Amino acid sequence: MDPAPSNPTPPLQSPSPRADSSAAPAPPTRVLFVCLGNICRSPAAEGVFLELLATAGLSEAFLVDSAGTGGWHQGQPADRRMREAAGRRGIALPSRARQIEVADLQRFDHILAMDADNLAALRRLERQVDGGARIRPLVQHCRRSHAEEVPDPYYGGPEGFERVLDLLEDACAGLLEDLLSERGEAAARLDSAPT
């Protein structure tokens, strides 16, 4: 008798919502990245996260967007320097800048802030709604880096954009790992619920 073939489990996979294949798939997890103007850090985080999802075959399991706490860049693409730095890593930044709305706190499951000022602005908005998204700093998901925030590279040189991408790649990989774990826990609770 031949031994069973070895099929290594990919490092990132979407947990099944139920063992029963006729069950409806879990709704997508909705993730919003927020920075100041939505032209550097948050569109880069969105692009990095989308790339991770595509690589892992998880694009259908998540809805991803980005926004800024300010609206002065509304409709503009990401900063040229950020697009170029991301492009060198094979990461596309497709979004157009928009300002966060109070409704986003109800629309999204997770809102990730790039720095303390963004977090404070989100907390002020949070007071206007009852319940909603889980708001937190993105850097709390870093695995390798020890940063208090994702610094704004707008007024610096090219190395600032590279540093931001390094942080975002680390934090977004950790975020995806954490969200998949949460989705698995939710699926396990559904599987064990009495029918």
N, C-alpha and C positions, 0 to 999 in steps of 0.2 A: 504494500500500500504506500502510495506516494505521500510525503508530508504535505500538509496544506501550504499553498503558496504564501509567501510573506508579502503582505500588503501594508507597508508603513502608512500610518495615519498622517495626513498632511498636518503641518503645524497649526494652521488656522482652518477650521471648518465650522459650518453653521450647524448647531445642534438641531435635531429633528424635534418639532413641537410635540409630536405624539408618535408612539410606535405604530399606530394604525395609519396606514398610508392613505386612507380615505379622509383623514382629518384635514381640515383647512390649514394652510400654512400659517405660521405665526405672523402677525402684522409686522411690517417693517419697523425697525428701530429708527427714530427720527433724531438726527444729530445736527446741531447748529454751532458753528465756530464764530466767535465774535472778537473783533479788535476795534480800534478807534475809527478808521475811515473805510475799512473793507477793501483796501487796495494792496496790502502787503501780507500781513500775518494771517488773517483769517481766510483769504482766498487760497493762500499757500497751504494752510492746514486742511482746507476742503480738498484741494488737489492731491495732497499726500494721502489723505484718508481714502479718497476715491481710488487711487492707484493701489493701495493695500487691499481694498475690497475686490477690485478687478482681478488682481493677482491670485487672491484666495477663492475666487468664484463666488463671492458673497454680495455682489452688487444689488441683487434683488432683495436682500434681507435688510437693507438700510436705505433711508432717504437722507441726503446730506446737503447742507447749504451753508452759507456764510453771510454775515452782516456786520455792519459797523455801528458804533454807538452814535456817530455823527453822520450826517447825510450830505456833506458837501461834495462827495465824489460820485453821487448817485448816477448809475448807468455806465460808469467808466469801467474798462477792463482793469485787471490787476496792474500794478506798477510795472513798467517795462523791465526794470532791473530784476524784480522778483520773477517775472515770467521767464527771463533769460536764465537766471540761476536755476529755476525749477526745470526748465527745458533741458539744461545740461545733465540733469538727473533722470530725464525721461518722464517728467511729471507735467501734465497739462493743467493749466489754470483757466477753466472755461467760464467762470462766473463773471457777472457784472455787479459792481458795487450797489449796495442798498443799505438803508438804515433799518435797524431792528425796530419792530413794532411790538406793542403790548401783546397783540394776538400771537406773536411767536412763542410767548411763554406757555401758551396753551397748545400750540401747534406742534411743538417739539418735545421729545422725551428728555433730551440732554442738551444743555447749552454750556459750551466750554469757552471761558474767558482767557484772553492772552496775558492780561496783567491786572494789577490791583485796581487801577482806575476803571478798566472795563468791567471788572467784577462789581465794583461799587455802583456803577451805572445800571448794571443788570439787577442788582438788589433793590435799587430805587424803583425800577419798573415792576419788580416782583410784588411790591406793596400794592400794586393796582389790580392784582388778580388773586383769585382764590384757588390755590393749588396750581399745579402745572409742572413745568420742566424742572429737572434737577440741575441746578446751576453750580458750577465749580471751576477752579483754575485748570486749564489743560495740563499744566506741568505736573500736577499731582499724579499723572499717569506715566511719567518718565520712569524708565527702568535703569538707564545708564547715566543720564545727566542729573546733576543736582543744581537746578535753577529755581529761582523764586518766581520767574515770569519768562515769557517769550518777549525779548526786548524788541522795540520798534526800530527797524533798520532804516527808516525813511531818510533820515538826515546823515547817515553814515556812508561808508564805502562798500565795495562789493563783498568784503569779508563779513559784514554784518548780515547780508542776505544769506550767505552760506551758513553762518552760525545759526540763524533762525531755522533754516531747512534742516540742519542737523538736529536741533531740538524738536522740531515738528515730527521728523521721522521717528525719533525715539518715543515721544509722547503719543503720537497717533497709533503706533504699534502697541503700546501699552494700553491705550484706550480700547482698541479693538479687542485685545485679549480680555480685558475686563468686561466689555459689553457682551462678548460671546459667552463668558462665564455666567453673566446675569441672565442671558437668554436661555442658557442651559438649565439654570436653576428654575426659571419660570416654566420651562417645558417639563421639568421633572415634577413640579408642583401640579401641573395640569395632568400628567400621566397618573399621579397617585390620587387625584381627586375622585371621590365616589361618583359613579354615573347613574 
